[in-house]
Amino acid sequence: MALIESDAREKVKSLLKELFQFDAQDLDFGIYRIMNFKRNEIEKFIDHDLIAAAEKEFEEYSKTDLSGLQREVDRLKAEIERDFGEGTIDGDGEVRKNKEAPKVREYLQKKDESRAVGITQEQKHEVFNHVYEFFSRYYDKGDFLSKRRFGGQGEVLRPL
């Protein structure tokens, strides 16, 4: 699975390098001169900083999702202890009695969700594919342009 994610990252990196025209190093006029001057910074951003920033955001997303679920689990636990009394849920968070009560089942479901929370490799792969699709939609052979796209019924969709 990490191989698929890595392929998506490499695909985005290669498109960005093409977009910033890393293959035109020998040209030394106009915009090419500026690009050559900033080439090291751009290359560092594409190869290291971009991926690090994406990973940081994936991690932040997972933390946000986990904290919300944990608050929900804690709220349900307090309600269960209030409604069913002490000893329904032990110190480890395991349900000892009243397992068929709707609120207890909801607690168990939220607890399972909180264990499984986190962004999956497939989701990361999908994010990098969307970034690739976005940039490839507006860039072709050295030019930025709006490419025509076709919808499900064959109608032409024009970019905004």
C-alpha positions as CSV (number, residue, x, y, z in Angstrom):
1,M,0.0,0.0,0.0
2,A,2.8,2.4,0.8
3,L,4.1,1.7,-2.7
4,I,0.9,3.0,-4.3
5,E,1.1,6.1,-2.1
6,S,4.7,6.6,-3.1
7,D,3.8,6.3,-6.8
8,A,1.2,9.0,-6.4
9,R,3.7,11.3,-4.6
10,E,6.3,10.7,-7.3
11,K,3.7,11.4,-10.0
12,V,2.9,14.8,-8.4
13,K,6.6,15.6,-8.0
14,S,7.4,14.8,-11.6
15,L,4.4,16.9,-12.8
16,L,5.5,19.9,-10.6
17,K,9.1,19.6,-11.9
18,E,7.7,19.6,-15.5
19,L,5.4,22.6,-14.6
20,F,8.4,24.5,-13.2
21,Q,10.4,23.5,-16.3
22,F,13.3,21.8,-14.7
23,D,14.2,20.4,-18.1
24,A,14.9,23.9,-19.5
25,Q,18.0,24.6,-17.4
26,D,20.1,25.7,-20.4
27,L,17.8,28.6,-21.2
28,D,19.0,31.8,-19.6
29,F,16.5,34.6,-20.5
30,G,13.2,36.0,-19.1
31,I,11.3,33.7,-16.8
32,Y,13.8,30.9,-17.4
33,R,16.5,33.1,-15.7
34,I,14.3,33.6,-12.7
35,M,13.4,29.9,-12.5
36,N,17.1,28.9,-12.8
37,F,17.9,31.4,-10.0
38,K,15.3,29.8,-7.7
39,R,15.7,26.2,-8.9
40,N,17.3,24.9,-5.6
41,E,14.5,26.4,-3.4
42,I,11.8,25.1,-5.7
43,E,13.4,21.6,-5.9
44,K,13.7,21.5,-2.1
45,F,10.1,22.5,-1.8
46,I,8.9,19.8,-4.3
47,D,11.1,17.0,-2.9
48,H,10.9,17.7,0.8
49,D,8.7,20.5,2.1
50,L,5.6,19.7,0.1
51,I,5.5,16.1,1.3
52,A,6.3,17.1,4.9
53,A,3.5,19.7,4.9
54,A,1.1,17.1,3.6
55,E,2.1,14.6,6.2
56,K,1.7,17.2,8.9
57,E,-1.8,18.0,7.7
58,F,-2.7,14.4,7.6
59,E,-1.5,14.0,11.2
60,E,-3.4,17.1,12.3
61,Y,-6.6,15.8,10.6
62,S,-6.2,12.5,12.5
63,K,-5.7,14.3,15.8
64,T,-8.7,16.5,15.3
65,D,-10.9,13.5,14.4
66,L,-9.6,11.5,17.4
67,S,-10.2,14.3,19.9
68,G,-13.8,14.7,18.8
69,L,-14.4,11.0,19.1
70,Q,-12.8,10.8,22.4
71,R,-15.0,13.6,23.8
72,E,-18.0,11.7,22.5
73,V,-16.8,8.5,24.2
74,D,-16.2,10.3,27.5
75,R,-19.7,11.9,27.3
76,L,-21.4,8.6,26.6
77,K,-19.4,6.9,29.4
78,A,-20.5,9.6,31.9
79,E,-24.2,9.2,30.8
80,I,-24.0,5.4,31.1
81,E,-22.5,5.6,34.6
82,R,-25.2,8.1,35.5
83,D,-28.1,6.1,34.1
84,F,-26.9,2.5,34.9
85,G,-24.7,3.2,37.9
86,E,-21.1,2.6,38.8
87,G,-19.6,-0.7,37.6
88,T,-21.3,-0.8,34.2
89,I,-18.0,0.3,32.6
90,D,-14.7,-0.7,34.4
91,G,-11.5,1.3,34.7
92,D,-10.2,0.0,31.3
93,G,-13.3,1.2,29.5
94,E,-14.8,-2.3,29.1
95,V,-18.5,-2.8,29.5
96,R,-19.4,-5.2,32.2
97,K,-23.2,-5.2,32.2
98,N,-26.2,-3.8,30.2
99,K,-24.4,-4.5,26.9
100,E,-27.6,-4.6,24.9
101,A,-28.8,-1.1,25.9
102,P,-28.8,1.4,23.0
103,K,-26.6,3.9,24.7
104,V,-24.1,1.2,25.7
105,R,-24.0,-0.1,22.1
106,E,-23.4,3.5,20.9
107,Y,-20.6,3.8,23.4
108,L,-19.0,0.6,22.1
109,Q,-19.3,1.7,18.5
110,K,-17.7,5.1,19.2
111,K,-15.0,3.4,21.2
112,D,-14.2,1.1,18.2
113,E,-14.2,4.1,15.8
114,S,-11.8,6.0,18.1
115,R,-9.4,3.0,17.9
116,A,-9.6,2.8,14.1
117,V,-9.4,6.6,13.5
118,G,-6.6,7.9,11.4
119,I,-6.2,8.7,7.7
120,T,-5.6,5.6,5.7
121,Q,-3.1,5.1,2.9
122,E,-5.9,5.0,0.4
123,Q,-7.0,8.4,1.5
124,K,-3.5,9.8,1.2
125,H,-3.2,8.3,-2.3
126,E,-6.5,9.9,-3.2
127,V,-5.3,13.3,-2.0
128,F,-2.1,13.1,-4.1
129,N,-4.1,12.0,-7.1
130,H,-6.4,14.9,-6.8
131,V,-3.5,17.3,-6.6
132,Y,-2.0,15.7,-9.7
133,E,-5.4,15.9,-11.5
134,F,-5.8,19.6,-10.6
135,F,-2.4,20.6,-12.0
136,S,-2.5,18.4,-15.0
137,R,-6.0,19.8,-15.9
138,Y,-4.6,23.3,-16.4
139,Y,-1.1,22.6,-17.7
140,D,-0.1,21.2,-21.0
141,K,3.2,21.3,-23.0
142,G,4.6,24.3,-21.2
143,D,1.4,26.4,-21.2
144,F,-1.3,27.0,-18.6
145,L,-4.7,26.7,-20.1
146,S,-8.2,25.5,-19.4
147,K,-8.5,22.1,-20.9
148,R,-12.0,21.0,-22.0
149,R,-13.4,18.2,-19.9
150,F,-16.3,15.9,-20.6
151,G,-19.0,15.0,-18.1
152,G,-20.9,11.7,-17.6
153,Q,-23.3,12.3,-20.5
154,G,-20.7,13.6,-22.9
155,E,-21.4,17.3,-22.3
156,V,-18.5,19.6,-22.2
157,L,-17.6,21.0,-18.8
158,R,-15.7,24.3,-18.8
159,P,-13.5,25.1,-15.8
160,L,-14.6,28.1,-13.7
